[in-house]
Amino acid sequence: MEAEVYAIGTDAVLKLYIGTTNFAYLSTLQSFYVSLSQFTLSYSFPYIQTVATEGDICISIERQLSGTRMSAILPTLTKEQMDSMMRIYLDAALELSTIQIPSDFDRYKLFDAEGISHRTKGDWHQFLTCYLTQKLGQVTHYLSKDVKNFSLKVQRLYAILTQPYSGNYHLIHGDFFPGNILVDKMQCVTALLDFGLLTMYGDFLFDIATGWVFFDMYDELKANLRERYLSLVLKTLGKHVRGKLYRYVLLYSVISANTYSPICADGHYQWCVANLNNQEYWNNIE
């Protein structure tokens, strides 16, 4: 969501959303952030104090969070410092995974206008099946042209998701990447920003997997970071998670293919296509 942001004193900000969101969306986020206040982590979450409308403008007053975006620091790091930052990044994701689904939360997806994620309709895999089906109705026309053997790959994803989900349910940020993480001068994480459209409750490995490919998403730093970070993840969590990481990257590449361009005509779509054409992922998917 795009907003104009203004400081209010030293501890709050005023945000003006001009045609980029609505009151109901911000109100849902406000309630969600309140629910997170019961959990104690080493870093902060956003907190919306008030939400209002003025004409077609949505207005929120939020707690100001301190720190610098991790993404701004990465280009300045040496190899050793980058290794340390990747460890910090992974630890922040693992810390988030300690937050489990509230007993009174009735859906897997925070924003679910279509009503496909109610917990009474099935487990995490059944929700993902519904979500995948919904998105395929929007993106198959494009992906079938650009992804080799796309229909067979979709069948493979469906086959995996028919297996019952046996894991626990944890909070999934859905957009866990260095641009949404604030750090202080000591490179300690101070805040995690911008929960939203893909915030869910389910397998915490979804955030680990997408966080892996988001770390240097377009290889801008030319430092082999995707391979280096994957090595760290596997060393930390075990090599047995590799197949699930690939699974979630591939699922994300389908469900997000039209996020920024309804006609799949932007760089993010091409990034999704590249993932879906990566045969190593398909050869090792679980």
Secondary structure, DSSP 8 states (H G I E B T S, - for coil): ---EEEEETTTEEEEEEESS--HHHHHHHHHHHHHHTTS--SSB---EEEEEEETTEEEEEEE---SEEHHHHGGG--HHHHHHHHHHHHHHHHHHTT-B--TT--BSBSS-TT---BGGG--HHHHHHHHHHHHHHHHHHHHHHHSTTHHHHHHHHHHHHTS---S--EEE-S--SGGGEEE-TT--EEEE----TT-EEE-THHHHHHHHHHTTTT-TT-S-HHHHHHHHHHHHH-GGGHHHHHHHHHHHHHHTTTSS-TTS-SHHHHHHHHHHT-HHHHHH--
